Amino acid sequence: MIGDPAVLERIAIEVGLPDEEVRQLLAGDHYAAEVREDEQLAASLAITAVPFFVVDRAIAASGAQPAELLRKLLDRAWAQRSALTTP
């Protein structure tokens, strides 16, 4: 199960993360504040499922999406952001 620290440790080490750093992070709460912030953001955006994609904190898509739709989300966000910053 992905929430099992032993599984997370194995996967992290398999992809090349430093063994001892992985063990220390999994044993501690170094990033707890950041995780809580992410959870609060997800709740404020009414995110209830994964995957969930949020672009520029304004455009979202729920569920597995094809790459082309994600590209359209990025293009839309870029256009909106550019319209706000172009004189």
Contacts in CASP RR format, 6 or more apart in sequence:
PFRMAT RR
TARGET T0000
AUTHOR 0000-0000-0000
METHOD contacts of the structure
MODEL  1
MIGDPAVLERIAIEVGLPDEEVRQLLAGDHYAAEVREDEQLAASLAITAV
PFFVVDRAIAASGAQPAELLRKLLDRAWAQRSALTTP
1 7 0 8 1.000
2 8 0 8 1.000
5 26 0 8 1.000
5 27 0 8 1.000
8 22 0 8 1.000
8 26 0 8 1.000
9 22 0 8 1.000
9 23 0 8 1.000
9 26 0 8 1.000
12 22 0 8 1.000
13 19 0 8 1.000
13 22 0 8 1.000
24 30 0 8 1.000
25 31 0 8 1.000
42 52 0 8 1.000
45 52 0 8 1.000
45 54 0 8 1.000
45 60 0 8 1.000
47 54 0 8 1.000
47 60 0 8 1.000
47 62 0 8 1.000
49 62 0 8 1.000
49 63 0 8 1.000
50 63 0 8 1.000
51 62 0 8 1.000
51 63 0 8 1.000
51 64 0 8 1.000
51 65 0 8 1.000
52 60 0 8 1.000
52 61 0 8 1.000
52 62 0 8 1.000
52 63 0 8 1.000
53 60 0 8 1.000
53 61 0 8 1.000
53 62 0 8 1.000
53 63 0 8 1.000
53 65 0 8 1.000
53 70 0 8 1.000
53 73 0 8 1.000
54 60 0 8 1.000
55 73 0 8 1.000
55 74 0 8 1.000
55 76 0 8 1.000
55 77 0 8 1.000
56 77 0 8 1.000
56 80 0 8 1.000
56 81 0 8 1.000
58 77 0 8 1.000
58 80 0 8 1.000
59 73 0 8 1.000
59 76 0 8 1.000
59 77 0 8 1.000
59 80 0 8 1.000
61 69 0 8 1.000
61 70 0 8 1.000
61 73 0 8 1.000
END
